[in-house]
Amino acid sequence: MTVTAGGLAVNAPAAQAATASTTTAGVTAGTTVTASPTTAVMSATSAKKRTATKSRAARQAAKARTAVEVAKDQIGDPYRFGGTGPGSFDCSGLVQYAWKKAGVRIPRVTNAQYAGIRKKVSFSRLKPGDLLFFRGFGHVGMYVGKGKMIHSPRTGLTVRVEKLSGWRKASFVGAVRPGA
């Protein structure tokens, strides 16, 4: 089977020609099929973009899963103002530590984390690993899915998973997706 694209004739491999010996999508073996160069280039380009986008999204999702698991491994560790772990954390130190272990560098403090991470996310589009900001960027936690977040709340408490309802939902000011 010979395929012509943009004036260039290309012979299909023998295995493909053998399987295409009967009509395939209205084209019989030995028939010349032509495609405009623009259509062929556009199709190839859009296919590459879709693949790149899927790959980027898949890589981000894998890193997010790692960050969530690292954060969950810290459950029970005490809050310490300025703590960046291991062993004790403040809110921004916990999320920075978890994402660093997942291979993504993020800023140290909450307002810099929100400002420095480009991908902003609405509350309705949260995915595990997203960072949630509260009270005028005075607090940050990490979304873990199913309406819950993990965070290091305040002095005297430990890293924990809590539901996003009531006051937390009302004081939500924004979210970002690291590694996107």
C-alpha positions in Angstrom: 0.0 0.0 0.0 1.4 3.4 -1.0 0.5 6.5 1.0 1.2 9.9 -0.4 1.5 12.9 2.0 2.5 16.3 0.7 3.8 14.8 -2.6 6.0 12.2 -0.8 5.1 8.5 -1.6 5.7 6.1 1.3 5.3 2.3 1.1 3.6 0.8 4.1 5.4 -2.1 5.8 4.6 -5.6 4.5 2.8 -6.6 7.7 0.4 -3.7 7.4 -0.1 -4.3 3.7 -0.9 -8.0 4.5 -3.5 -7.1 7.1 -4.9 -4.4 4.8 -5.4 -6.8 1.8 -9.1 -6.3 2.0 -10.8 -2.9 2.2 -10.0 -0.8 5.2 -12.1 2.2 5.7 -13.0 2.2 2.1 -9.4 1.9 0.8 -8.2 -1.2 -0.9 -4.6 -2.5 -0.8 -2.5 -1.1 -3.6 -4.6 2.2 -3.6 -2.8 5.5 -3.3 -4.1 7.7 -0.5 -3.3 11.4 -0.4 -3.4 13.8 2.4 -2.7 17.5 2.3 0.6 18.5 4.0 -1.2 20.9 6.3 -3.6 18.3 7.6 -0.8 15.8 8.2 1.3 18.4 10.1 -1.7 19.6 12.1 -2.7 16.1 13.1 0.8 15.2 14.1 1.3 18.5 16.0 -2.0 18.2 17.9 -1.2 14.5 18.8 2.2 15.5 20.2 0.5 18.3 22.3 -2.1 15.9 23.6 0.6 13.4 24.5 2.8 16.1 26.2 -0.2 17.4 28.1 -1.1 14.0 29.3 2.4 13.2 30.2 2.8 16.5 32.2 -0.5 15.9 34.0 0.5 12.3 34.8 3.9 13.4 36.1 2.2 16.1 38.3 -0.4 13.6 39.6 2.4 11.1 40.5 4.3 13.8 42.4 1.1 14.9 44.1 0.5 11.3 45.3 4.1 11.2 46.7 3.6 14.6 48.4 0.4 13.4 50.0 2.0 10.2 51.2 5.0 12.0 52.7 2.6 14.5 54.5 0.6 11.6 55.8 3.7 9.9 57.2 4.1 13.0 59.4 0.8 12.6 61.1 1.4 12.9 64.9 4.5 15.1 64.5 4.2 18.2 66.7 3.6 21.8 65.5 6.7 24.0 65.9 6.8 27.6 64.8 9.3 27.8 61.9 9.6 24.0 61.8 10.5 22.5 58.5 11.0 18.9 59.7 11.7 16.2 60.0 10.0 15.6 63.3 8.2 18.9 63.7 6.6 21.4 61.4 4.6 24.6 61.0 1.9 24.6 58.3 4.0 25.9 55.5 7.0 23.8 56.5 4.9 20.7 56.3 3.8 21.3 52.7 7.2 22.5 51.6 8.8 19.3 53.1 6.2 17.0 51.5 6.6 18.6 48.0 10.4 18.7 48.3 10.4 14.9 48.9 8.2 14.6 45.8 10.8 16.5 43.8 9.1 19.9 43.6 10.6 23.0 45.2 8.2 25.5 46.6 8.8 28.7 48.7 9.0 28.5 52.5 6.1 30.8 53.7 2.4 30.8 52.9 2.1 34.1 51.0 5.2 33.3 48.9 3.8 29.8 48.2 0.5 31.2 46.9 2.3 33.9 44.9 5.1 31.7 43.6 3.0 28.8 42.3 1.4 29.7 39.0 -1.4 27.2 38.7 -4.3 28.6 40.7 -7.2 26.2 41.5 -10.8 26.8 42.6 -12.3 25.0 45.6 -14.6 23.0 43.3 -11.6 21.7 41.2 -9.3 20.5 44.1 -7.1 17.4 43.6 -5.0 15.6 46.1 -1.7 17.5 46.6 -3.2 21.0 46.0 -2.3 23.6 48.6 -5.2 25.3 50.4 -4.8 28.8 51.9 -6.9 30.3 54.7 -7.4 33.4 56.8 -5.7 35.9 54.4 -2.8 33.5 53.7 -2.1 32.9 57.4 -2.5 29.2 57.1 -1.9 26.4 54.5 -2.8 22.8 54.3 -2.7 20.1 51.6 -5.8 18.6 50.1 -5.8 14.8 50.4 -9.2 14.1 48.7 -12.7 13.3 49.8 -13.2 16.8 51.3 -10.2 16.5 53.7 -6.9 18.2 54.2 -3.7 17.5 56.1 -2.0 20.3 58.0 0.0 21.3 61.1 -2.6 23.4 62.9 -1.0 25.4 65.8 1.2 25.2 68.9 0.1 22.3 71.2 -1.4 20.3 68.3 0.1 17.7 65.9 0.0 17.1 62.2 -3.5 15.8 61.4 -6.1 15.2 58.7 -9.3 17.3 59.1 -12.5 17.7 57.2 -13.0 20.9 55.0 -16.3 22.1 56.4 -17.7 24.9 58.4 -15.1 27.5 59.4 -12.3 26.0 57.2 -14.5 26.2 54.1 -15.7 29.8 55.0 -12.1 31.0 55.6 -10.7 29.5 52.3 -9.0 32.2 50.2 -7.4 30.2 47.4 -5.6 27.1 46.2 -2.6 26.2 44.0 -1.3 23.1 42.3 2.5 22.7 42.7 4.4 20.9 39.9 1.7 21.8 37.3 
